[in-house]
Amino acid sequence: MPDERQKKIRNFCIIAHIDHGKSTLADRLLERTGVLTEREMEDQVLDNMDIERERGITIKAQAVRMIYNARDGQEYVLNLIDTPGHVDFNYEVSRSLAACEGAVLVVDAAQGIEAQTLANVYLALEHDLEVMPVINKIDLPSAQPEHVKKEIEDVIGLDASDAPLISAKNGINIEEVLEKIITHIPPPVGDEEAPLRALIFDSYYDSYKGVIVYVRIKEGKVKVGDSIRMMYTGKEFQVTEVGYFRPGSLAAGRELLAGEVGYIAASIKNVKDTRVGDTITLTDNPAKEPLPGYKKVQSMVFCGIYPADGAKYGDLRDALEKLQLNDASLLFEPESSVALGFGFRCGFLGLLHMEIIQERLEREYNLDLVTTAPSVIYKVFKNNGEIVNIDNPTNLPPAAEIQKMEEPVVKATIMTPTEYVGNIMELSQERRGIYKDMSYIDEGRVMLTYEIPLNEIIYDFFDALKSRTKGYASLDYELLGYRESNLVKLDILLNGEIVDALSFIVHADKAYARGRRIAEKLKESIPRQQFEVPIQACIGGKIIARETVKAYRKDVLAKCYGGDITRKKKLLEKQKEGKKRMRQVGSVEVPQEAFMSVLKLDT
Amino acid sequence: MQSTLRKSVGLYIHIPFCKSKCYYCDFNSYAGMESYASDYFKALKNEIFIYSDKLKGDTVKSIFIGGGTPSLVDGRYIYEIINHCRQNLDIDRHAEISIETNPGTLSLEKLTTYAAAGINRLSMGLQAWQDSLLKTLGRIHRREEFVENFNIARRVGFKNINIDVIFGIPGQRLEEWDETITQIVRLDPEHVSCYSLKIEEDTVFGEKLASGSLVPVDDELDREMYYLAKDCLSRNKFNHYEISNFAKPGFECRHNLIYWKDESYIGVGAGAHSFFEGKRYNNTCGVESYIRQISRGNMPVENVHRIERNEEMSEFVILGLRLIGGIAANEFKLRFGTDIFSLYGKQLHQLSGRGLIQWDGERIRLTNLGLDVANQVFVEFI
């Protein structure tokens, strides 16, 4: 039973499909509760990073504390925990959900339920959260709130009859959402006299205070000076500060009590010591058991990241280290490639995570990167009984030593308007998908379930899906496990030499087509050189495709523009700049775009 | 030797007016602005007057009136501007004085006026022999007008005539180019410039290329045309002396040689470029803003860039290698006090290994292959 103090607390999150208005609603709630005045508001306060704002997604969990004077005359503390909004971050999402008692489910009144809506709802229900639907964007001409309500009831089985109809963008009915949070979402429970058990749901590195750990106090209490222990990692620290969250800042307090959400600082140097999902307890009076649900995060997708300019290797390492300070799920270790020089093999939670890290490296750290084709982890069973995990095709043992190989397979859930079902089935078939199920969400939309090898998804599945459904289909996937598969290593040769950075592992049935396509793509992106350059795709020494880049015949500026030497030099400088961005692979100059172009074969 | 101490300069005078803009042209030129001619020439005179002080002690060894279409405006303007130069600058008695002309704008009267002004080199923009290709290029003239004016120019007494032609025009066949060169040789000019067409972004051709309605000539055909011109002109006693330029012995364009030998020149007029007193800079491009600034007594100069020694050496090599004769090692040493091999040894060795340049013990020059891919050579010195 919640005590009187706890009855005035609500801990909740907002879940939604990308673009359905989660962050906008969060902003409105902050505004309505006076945490922010309108003037202070920059759109979408909780999404701090440029990339988050641009893509309309949340990458890192955030939390903020609001005070709300409800219609019942009481003052409530509302803790909003903004969860990451993508399947790549499912584990982080699950820990954020575990810090809440309820979830506000935002559904777009025009678009209805999407794949991620469902995935997130199921996740919330798994954590016994009270899910409270809200229909957003009712101001849109295409809004169909009644239809969407019915969809929520039919597909999810939630009562949506009194779901608030809102427009977060225009600030319509925001108070109703706040009221419903009070009446609908249960207050926290937990004995504040019990030994401390605090759930870590995120953390970030602050250069002054060390790691700031985001916690939900499940039981007990914690204050400055307490000696704490991370129950899984066993690391111990002295608490230097506790407090609550304001948007973009921290408000130090005296202590955190059971049921509350806040932060702990304890001069922690490394985010790796504050793993999401770990339980914090007191060294003096430890809890017997940690909270359930802790998992060590595992990288699903790997790729090599190299600086376009070899001299920037040190800068790249520094940048990765800095990103890792705030993102313990980013893994990297040095590797070297004959074609690309020195770089790093990096592990990511998923494709989006990979793209975000690449984008942040380029934008926030101003680095020009060359990335290799992404890879999954293959399990290789050797004839000598050894089993090796391969995340870099270059390290694949010779075919003769391999007894069999296994690859990861995911369960992919795709929601789509019915007219694209044919296209999606075709696409899934092409990607070695095994059809599992199809069910109607309503007359116009279906949910398709496929089992698809992850290595088919990580290429350009999502792009292909979007382009074949005019952007209407949505995708969610989860790892099912490993399956035996007939896989081969496909090598690309330029001028007779293998380019290690272009090698990849592919299903034998698809190797020919992929090899041909890559050779064609490379022909488009490798400029003419002084000599003819043969491009070959080969499997185990057998050539399966060949293209040729002709030698250049002409590269000369004919005219002297009335003494305008500067202009001529600018052109040459540009040419030189382009040359610098080239990688010397044997005797062939390969532009960095060429390494990327092989990643997008369907377009 | 410092360039600031050199005692001779070239003078470039820019006339930015055109009857209409050719489809390939992205020079600083404007159609429909002839009404500014009077004010513009006044401004030119003022600018030349301003320079007269700075050029004290320097001899002008060439004047090049370029455009635009200098032959579009009344011949009187040209006559006066040259006279003005003579009054305010020290023009060498044997100075080469060139004017660029469009055959569609010439007449006996204009040509006579040019000759009277002391212009001794006429450059005629023929571009192509076939009227169909002239139309493709957006030229305002027909072949007939060119032939007629060429003959008039001879009668008026021009003994140094250049013909500009373009190859690699979209749709141009090798036979058409062959005809163009053959007919030029038959006319027997002193100088021929053969430019490989480059499609620039902000032109009609550029837009057509972007929209996919123009198919550029492929490199193979472009080179065949180039070889054909080299062959035919050489056989007819033209000396191939720069990537795109051919001249009868003694008729190499002295003004353009100033650029290629990295010597000093002054450019007057809208958008004109200068390399003077160790600085490169250009005038403001707009006709109106040029006139306005001059009328206020300001120099309309922009983008002033001091050329430091390293940059000057690089420019010397890049420009000099455009000449078929290349650059002489001792000239480099004389000018910069540095041995070219100790400075650029690595690049020269690499380029020679790629078969793009050759060294005969005195001079470094592009090979035939190097002529085709000269940019590959030049970038090594950037």
Interface residues (C-beta under 8 A of the other chain):
Chain A: R528 Q530 Y552 R553 K554 D555 V556 L557 A558 K559 C560 Y561 G562 G563 D564 I565 T566 K568 K569 L571 L572 E573 Q575 K576 K579
Chain B: Y12 H14 F27 G66 Y195 S196 L197 K198 D219 E220 D222 R223 Y226 I243 S244 N256 Y259 W260 Y265 G267 A272 H273 S274 F275 R280 N282 N303 H305 E315 I318 L319 R322 R354 L371 D372 V373 A374 N375 Q376 F378 V379 I382
